[in-house]
């Protein structure tokens, strides 16, 4: 997998893998985690939930930190 920044013609390797899946009544989703060589270190989960009133909720949960110096330098300043 690659991250592409077409406006500056850069492709960055971003290896990751699915770390878990959810397929239960009323809830489905998956999460992926970064692997060595990814610019960041962390996980991201995408979950769809349907409640007892048939309302559908989509949630994204993520945590990460820079895994390389160039990503750390690109962070916004406080």
Secondary structure, 3 states (H helix, E strand, C coil): CEEEEHHHCEEEECCEEEEEEEEECCEEEEEEEECCCCCEEEEEEEEEEECCCCCEEEEEEEEEEECCHHHHHCCCCC
